[in-house]
Amino acid sequence: MSLKDRYRIVSNRESGRGRYDIALYLLTETGDAFIMEFKVFDERKEESLEQTLDHALRQIEDKKYEADLLAAGVPGERIYRLGFAFHGKEVRVAERSYDDNP
């Protein structure tokens, strides 16, 4: 079974107070939904790749990207926020559930 059988994959759509990079909307009543934000390390603004990753996760929270998923009836505890940070070939990924404190 592929992702397209379980999710509607959407990119760059407005939700909350901004535009997320990618969201996976459930096609069924079971399972988890995902919001993804991608950031490239900027040495003028950030000291580390981990800080870039934190900025990605905070952007999801601050801009309330989960608003459309909540409005669609997805319970908050089934929404996962995924932040991706890149610097060349180096990549960091972190997840925060809806219930986690930033």
N, C-alpha and C positions, 0 to 999 in steps of 0.2 A: 504494500500500500504506500503510495507516495503522499507527499504533503498536500498536493492539490486535491486529493481525495478527502482530506480531513480539514483543510483550511482554505480560506480565501486570502490570498497573499496580496497585500496592498502596499504601495510605496508612495511616499511624499504626499500624503493626504492630510488635510487640516483636521485637527482634533484638539480640543482644549484651547490653548492660546498659542498654537504654532503648528508646525508640520513635522511629523515623525519621519524617520527614514524608511522603516519597514514595520508593518504590523501583520500578524497572523490572526485572522478572525476565524473562530470556530464555525464549521459547517454543521456540527452536531451539538447536542446538548451536553455532551461529556467531553472532558479534556481540558487543557489549559490554553490560554491565549498569550500572545507574546508581542511586546513592543521593543523595537531595536533602534538604537541610535549609534551611529558611527562617527568617530572623531579621529582626525590626524593630529599627531603631536605637533605643537607649535612652540618652539623654544623661546619665542618672544613673550608668550603668555603663560607657559607652564614649565615647571621644574622637572617633571618626570612623566613617564608614560602612565603611571598610576594616577597622577593628577588629571591627565587627559581622560582617563577612564572614569574618574569621579565626576568630571564635568559632563560626560555623556549621560551618566545616571541621574545627575542632578537636573539636567535639562529635561529629561523625561518627566521627572517629578514636578519641577517648577512650572513647566508649561502644561501640565495635566493632560499628557497625551493619552491617558487611559479613558478619557471622557466618553469617546464614542463606544468603546467596549462596554463600559458601565451602562451607557444608555441602551445598548443592544441587549442588556440583561446578563452579561457575563459577571459573575460574582467577583469582587475585588480579590479574594483569596486565590482565584484561578488566573490572575493576570500577572505575568512575569515581565520584568523590565530587564533588558539585556543591553549592556554597554560594551562597545568595541572600541579599542584604542590602537592606532597603528603608528609605527615609525619605521619606515623602510620595510624590512621583512619581519620586524618584531611586532607581535600582536599580543594584546591583553584583552581578556573577556571577563566580565563579571555580571552577576545577576542579583537583582533585588526583587523580592516578591512585593506585592501591594502592601502587605502588612509590615514590612521591614521599616525601621526608622532610618532616615537618611543619615 
